[in-house]
Amino acid sequence: MPIEDLSRSEVVTAEPDTGVAELARTMDEERVGSVVITNGGEIAGIVTDRDLAVRVLGADADPAEHTAEDVMTSDLCTAGSETGFYEAANLMAEHGVRRLPVCEGDDLRGIITADDLTELLADEQQQLAAVIQAQRPEY
């Protein structure tokens, strides 16, 4: 199954000049752990809640003086819309990331996270458990 079918199509985005405090508020309001940074509609990077914790708070930096561009990861790992579930998981492991923007060419189509993949696996395990339970004898 291609991850485009599993990914969230509504991606929270911001411009590179967005202040880090605003990014944190946006993550809280949208209940997400990352914001994809776009510049003129093209993906420029990603800021995660961990980036804010480590690169701002952990560095004793003044949030009022920093923008997305200052703390974002610009060497971004992305996946194509036709990338399969296992390939996406391998990309995450290989690059040490928990979030993959899903692109078709230069167009941002969605985002998939390690949490999304874990939830899918849990659902699949529940389905398999139901099959097993239906076929086993009563105790």
Residue pairs with C-beta under 8 A, 6 or more apart in sequence:
1 84
1 85
2 81
2 82
2 83
2 84
3 79
3 81
3 83
3 84
3 85
3 88
3 100
3 102
3 112
4 81
4 82
4 102
4 104
4 109
4 110
6 85
6 112
6 116
6 117
6 120
7 102
7 109
7 110
7 111
7 112
7 116
8 110
8 111
8 112
8 116
9 109
9 110
10 110
11 36
11 101
11 108
11 110
11 111
12 26
12 27
12 30
12 32
12 34
12 35
12 36
13 35
13 36
13 37
13 38
13 108
14 22
14 23
14 26
14 35
14 36
14 37
14 38
14 47
14 68
15 37
15 38
15 39
15 68
16 37
16 39
16 44
16 45
16 67
16 68
16 69
16 72
17 67
17 68
17 69
18 35
18 37
18 67
18 68
19 63
19 64
19 66
19 67
19 68
20 47
20 52
20 56
20 63
20 66
20 67
20 68
20 70
20 71
21 63
21 64
23 35
23 47
23 52
23 68
24 49
24 52
24 63
26 35
27 33
27 34
27 35
27 49
27 52
33 48
33 49
33 50
33 98
33 99
33 113
34 46
34 47
34 48
34 49
34 99
34 111
34 113
35 46
35 47
35 68
36 43
36 45
36 46
36 101
36 108
36 111
37 43
37 44
37 45
37 46
37 47
37 68
37 69
37 72
38 44
38 108
42 106
43 76
43 78
43 101
43 103
43 106
43 108
44 69
44 72
44 74
45 68
45 69
45 72
45 73
45 74
45 76
46 72
46 73
46 76
46 99
46 101
47 68
47 71
47 72
47 73
48 73
48 98
48 99
51 71
51 72
51 73
52 71
55 61
55 70
55 71
56 63
56 66
56 71
76 101
77 91
77 92
77 95
77 97
77 100
78 100
78 101
78 102
78 103
79 87
79 88
79 91
79 100
79 101
79 102
79 103
79 112
80 102
80 103
80 104
81 102
81 103
81 104
81 109
81 110
83 91
83 102
85 117
85 120
88 100
88 112
88 117
89 117
91 97
91 100
92 98
92 100
92 114
92 117
98 113
98 114
98 115
99 111
99 112
99 113
99 114
100 111
100 112
100 113
101 108
101 110
101 111
102 108
102 109
102 110
102 111
102 112
103 109
